[in-house]
């Protein structure tokens, strides 16, 4: 399991994020408060509050995936 906070600040960034995560076969979720959505769903992502980072859970430890999503990781 790989978990990080991601920041998706606009329509173009959400589209890029979905394009990246859609290439992977494992389950990837975004969590904001009590809401959990499929990270591969643009509509699902836009139902979340994107003003602040959302938590991403991915059922993988794939280093390639971690590198692919690195540009979206919220700085700590």
Buried (B, 14 or more C-beta within 10 A) or exposed (E): EBEBBBBBEEEEBBEBBBEBBEEBEEEBBBBBEEEBBBBBBBEBBEEBEBEEBBBBBBEBEEEEBBEBBEEBBBEE
